[in-house]
Amino acid sequence: MVSVTGRVQGVGFRAWTQREATRRGLVGWVRNEFDGSVSALLEGTPDTVDAMVDAMQCGPIGARVDRLSSMPGAQTERQGFDITEPDF
């Protein structure tokens, strides 16, 4: 699970994450959170996940990442990488 704070909503961060994750062969999801952050669940080989987390520290043009935290998360049953909505 990855959580990103900064200017990460309204700058295409979710769509960029989806494209990058799909290009890298990852599965999972990305979503905006109500507090202005973006969360993502990334599943794939450890090296590929690490490379994606590194890329997310910069994000797309127009984004500003102030803080990125990651921790091991649950595995997903997904077949692809989706943009989702918060579970509230």
N, C-alpha and C positions, 0 to 999 in steps of 0.2 A: 504494500500500500504506500502510495506517495501522496504527500500533501504539499501544495505550492501556494505561497502567499506573495503578494505584490500586486502589480498591475497585470493580472492574468485573466480577468473577465472583460469581454468586449473587445478583445484584440485577436481573436481567432485561435486562442490557445487550445481549446478542445479539438477543433478541426485539425490543427497542426499535429497535436498529439495522436489523434486517430490515424492520420496519414503516415506519420513516422513509425508508429507502432506496427501498423499493417505492413509497411515496407520492410520492417525488420523481422516480420513473421511472428510477432507477439499476439497474444489474445488477452482480452480483458475489457476494461471500460474506463471512461473518463467522464467526469461531471463537474459542473459548477456547484459550489456549496453556498448556502445562504449567507455565510459570513464573508463572502467575497473571494474565498480561496478556490482552488481547483484540486480535486482528488482523483487519483487513478489507481486502478489495480492492474498490474502488469504481470503477465505470465509467459515464461519462455525459458531459454537456457540462462544460467546465471550471467554469463558474459554479455548476452544480448540485453538482458534486463539492466545490467550495470551501465551499458552503453546508452540505453534509452534514458535512464535516470540522469546520466551526465548531460545528455542533450537537453533534457527538461530544465536544467539549471540556467539555460539561456532562453529557451523557448523560441517562438516566432518573432519576426520583426515587429516592433511595437510593444512587445511584452517587457515587463521589468520584474524579474524574480528577486524578491527580497529574502525569501527563506524557502528551502526545500528540505523536507524531512521524509525519510523512508524507513519502513520496517517490514519484515516479512509478513505476508498476508495470507489469507485463505486462497486456495486454488479456486478457479472459476470453471464452470461447466461450459463456458462459451466456446463457440467455434471461430469467432472473429473478434474484432475490436470495435466496440460500440460507444457512442455518446449516450449517456443515460441521464436521468433526473434523480435528485436526492430522494432518499427513502424517508420522507417526513410526513 
